[in-house]
Amino acid sequence: MTPERGVSLAPHTSLRVGGPADFFVLARSAREMAEALRWATEAGVEARVIGGGSNLLVAEAGAAGLVIKTAFARASVEHRGCERVLVAEAGANLANVARRLAKQDLGGLEWAANVPGTVGGAAVNNAGAFGGDTASSVLAVTVVDRTGTRTRLGVEELRYAYRTSALKRRELREVAVESVDWRLTTRPPGEADARVKELNAQRMRTQPRILSAGSVFANPEGGYSGKLIEEAGLKGAASGDAQISEQHANFIVNFGHATPRDVYSLMRRAQNTVFEQAGIWLRAEIELFGRWTEQERATLAGPLARAHG
């Protein structure tokens, strides 16, 4: 297996911005992913695995080392005693799978039917929406390491918290998600599909459909980041071709030619303005990926994070 050099990461993210990876592999199976991890170890370079790139802001200078994108996406429903379990590979599109299951009167993932990204990304980031999240829906996550060894991790071992996990915090050895087991429930005919359509209509009313990375900031305890940004008068604020959405202030959209710096500057502007007006520091959900400087990362993390770092 020989990785490609200098592949642009922009097409592999939902924001469609960012520079190239030094090395890039499109892994079409868990075996190829393990081989890529092993190649990185032998080459002495860092390896990062991405899914749909729906919460990544890739630096203009790209990313050092090897970037592995999951492209294996089988999904099937198994009967385990009285339970129905979805077994989905890391590269499967979570929203598409959830919608398909709802049409078969299988529920439990209705909340995910509008969540961008892949199954693997959801497992790592504890994706959630409309009152549901990965932590409350997952039974187990199977990971693979560079030797091809598989390990099945239960929810307790994943140590989920709001929009994070032991996998995201890199508390486990170098592993990558191979597949995820999800708990399903049988719904009365049409009920799950109706719920998906209801949530889709709500999302269409309240969230932009232009290129974005989803929610930019995590909601502070007892409040909403979008409301704080709107109250700070920043709806519609722009930098280059990036804009704080006029529809939902916790989204930054790309009108087609935005740069990573455009998006970053709007994130910082929102943080500073809300902090000045409300005394609340907005914690980024979007991850700075690639060759951002330590100062840029620390500045985005904020004064409290730096003080405890």
N, C-alpha and C positions, 0 to 999 in steps of 0.2 A: 504494500500500500504506500503510494507516494502522494502526500498532500499537495494541493495546488498552492501556488504562491500569489500573494497580492490580490486576493479576491475581495471586491468591495462588499462590506457588510450592510450597506444601506438597504439593498433589496431584501435582506433577511431580517429586517426590523419593521415594526408597524409604523414607525415615524418616517422611515425611508431617508434617514440621514446617517452620515458617518463614513469614515475612511476604510481602508483595506485591512484584512488580517495578514500577518506575516505568512501564516500557513493556514489552510482551510481544508476541511474534509466534510463531505456530505455523506453521513453514515446511513446506509440503507438497511442496516441490521444491527442488533446488539453486538454481534461478533465484530463487525466493522468498527463499531464504537470502541470496543475493547482494544482492537488492533491500533486504532488511532491514539488511545491513551498510552499504549505501550510504546508507540513510535515517539511520542512526546517525551516520555521518560528516558528513552535511549538517546534522544537528541538533546536532552538537557533543557527543554523549554517548557513553559507553563502551558497547561491545556485547560480550556474552558468549553463547556457544553452549553449550547443554546437551543431553544425550541423555536417558537414563533417570533421571538425578539420583541414581545409586546410591552415590556417594561424596561427596555434598554435605551440609553442615550450613548451611542458610540462616538468616541472622539474623532475629530477631523483627521487626526494623525493615525487613526485606526487602532489596531490591537496587536500587541506583541504576542509571540508564541503561536500556539495552535488553537484555532476555533473549530469545534466540531458541532455541526448542525444535525439534529436527529431527523431522519426522513423515513423511519419505519413506523407504521401507523395502523397496524391491524387492531381490531376491536371485536370482542365477542362476548356473549352473555352465557354464563355457566349456571347450572343448578347445583347448589351445595346444600343438600338436605332441604330444608324449607326456604332457604335463602336464594335469591337471584343475585348474582355478582357479575359486574362488568369488569372484564380484564382488557385493559387498553394499553397499547404500546406508547412509548414516550412521545413519538411524533404525531400521534392522532390529534386532530383538531377537537378540543373539548366541546365547544359550542355545537359543532356539527353532530357529534356523537350524542350529546344530550337531546338535541332536537329529534334525531332519529329514534331514540329510545322513547321519547314522549309520544310519538305517533304509534308506538307499539304498546301504549298504556303502561310503560315502565317509568316510574318516577324516582325521586330522590336527587335528581340532578337538574331539576327545572331551573334553579337559580343560575346554573352554569350555561344556559342556552344562549346567552348573549355575552359571555365572558371571552375576550380575545385570548389567543394563545393555545398552546399545546397541553396535553395531559402531563407531560414531564414538567413543564414550566409551572403548571398549577400545583403540582406536588411539592416543588421546591419552594414556591413563593406563598403557599397557602392562599391561593386565589379565592376570592369570594365576591358575592353580590346579592342584593335583595334578601339579606338575612341568612344566607347559606354560605358555607365555605368548605374548602378541601378538608380541613381537620375534622369536621363533623360528618363527612361523607366517605372518607377513605377507610378501607380495612387494612391495607398493607401496601408497601412500595417495594418493588424488587429493584435492586441496584446491581451494577456490574463494575468490576475494577479492571485494571490493565491486564491482569492475567486471565480475564474471562470468568473469574469466580463470581457467582451470583449470591447475593445475600437478601433475605426477605426481612424487611423492617416493619415492625408494628407501629401504630400511632404513637405509643408511649416513647419509642426510641427516636421518633422524628421530632419530638419536643416542639410541637407547633405553638406559635404565638401569632398575634395579629400580623398578617402578611409576611411571616417568616417561618423558618424551620431550621433544624440542625443541619440540613443539607445546604440551605442558603447561607447560614453562618459558617459553613465549612468546618463544622465540629467533628465530622466523620472523616475517615481516611479518604483518599482520592477515589471517589466513585461517581458514577453517573446513573441516572434513572433509566431503567430498561422498560418497566411496565408498572401499572398501578391497578390495584383491585378496589373497585368502588361498590358500596352497598346500594342496592336497588330495592324499590318497593313496587308491588303491583297496584295500579290505580284503577278505579272504575273507568269504563270506556269513555274516552274523550277528555277526561279530567286533566291529565298531565299536559296534553297538547293545548288545551284551553289556557292553562296556567302559563305555559311558555309564550303563547300569543299575547296574553295580558302583560307579561313582563317585557316582551319585545315592544309593544306599543308604548309602555311607560318609558323605556329606554329611548325610543325614537323621539318622544316628546321632550325629554330632558337632557339628552347627551348628543354631542356632535357626531356626524357620520364621516367627517373629513379625516384625513390621516392624523393619527394621534398615538400616544402610548398609554391610553387609558388614564386613570386617575393619577395625577402628578404627585399629590401629597396624601399621606395617611391622615385620616380624621383624628383630631386631638380628642382627648377624653371629654365626653359631654358636648361635643360640637361638631361642626362640619367645615372642612377646609374650603370648599367652594363658597360657602356663605361668608366666611371671613375674608376671602379674596374679593368677593363681590362688594362687601361692605367697605373694603379699602379702595373701591373705585377703579379696580383694575380690569373689569370685564372689557374685552376688546383691545386691551393694550397690546402693542405689536413691537417686534424686533425683526427687521428684515421680513422674511416671508412666514415667520412664526407669529402666532397670536394666542393670547389667553382667550379662550372661546367665549363668544358672546352668548352662547346657549348654556354653557355650564363652566363656571370659572375655575373648576379644578381640572380642566383639560387644557392642554396646549396643542394647537393644531398646526399642521404644515400645509400651506396652500400650494406647495409644489416645489419650491426652491429654498426652503429654510435650511440653515446650517446648524450643526450642533451648538455652536456659539450663540446663535439666535435663541435656541430653546433654553440653554443654560442661563442666559442673561435674564430671560423672563422668569425663570424659577427663582433666581436670586432676588429679582425685583419684588416678586410676590412675598418671599420670606421676609425681606427687610421691611417692606411696607406694613405687613400684618404685625410683625414684631413691634414696630414703632407705635402702631395704633391700638393693638390689642394685647401686647405683651406675650403673645404666643408664638413659639417657633415652629413652623411647619416642617414636619419630617418627610423627606422625599421618599416616595414609593419607587420612582424611577431610579434605576441604578446607573451610575456613571461607569461605562464599560470601555476598557482600552486605555489609551495613553493620555488620561487626564492627570494633571499634576497633583501631588499630595496636598498642596495648598488649595486647589480647586475642590478637592474632595472634602477637606477639613472645613472649608468655608461653607459648603453646602450642608454639612453635618450640623453646623451651628455651634454656638458657644457652650451649651450644656454638654453636648457630645464631646467636644474638645476637652472640657474640664474633667470629664470622667474617663477620657481616653487614656 
